[in-house]
Amino acid sequence: MVVAFAVVFFASANLMYAGVLFEREQAGSVRRGLRLSVYLVAKSLLNVLRSIPEIVWATVFVFAVGLGPFRGVLALGVHNGGVLGKLFGEVLENVD
């Protein structure tokens, strides 16, 4: 949940591309480009986190933290963080 909540607000289009502050910006401003790049990075991060299977994450975490049950918890947490982030992002995009 921590991974999902850290990224989900940047990965929802209506929060990044709506509101009074967005409408007051110039069409070709740097801020719009920055918003687009932050949005794309957040979406790409969530896609990478959920596209890599848990067993691959577990193998990566073996080298990072060693053997034990903690690597499995980290692997499941990272993968499910990507899945939950995608789901939460879609829910936030459907909110008016």
Secondary structure by P-SEA (a helix, b strand, c coil): cccccccccccccccccccccccccccccaaaaaaaaaaaaaaaaaaaaaaccaaaaaaaaaaaccccaaaaaaaaaaaaaaaaaaaaaaaaaacc
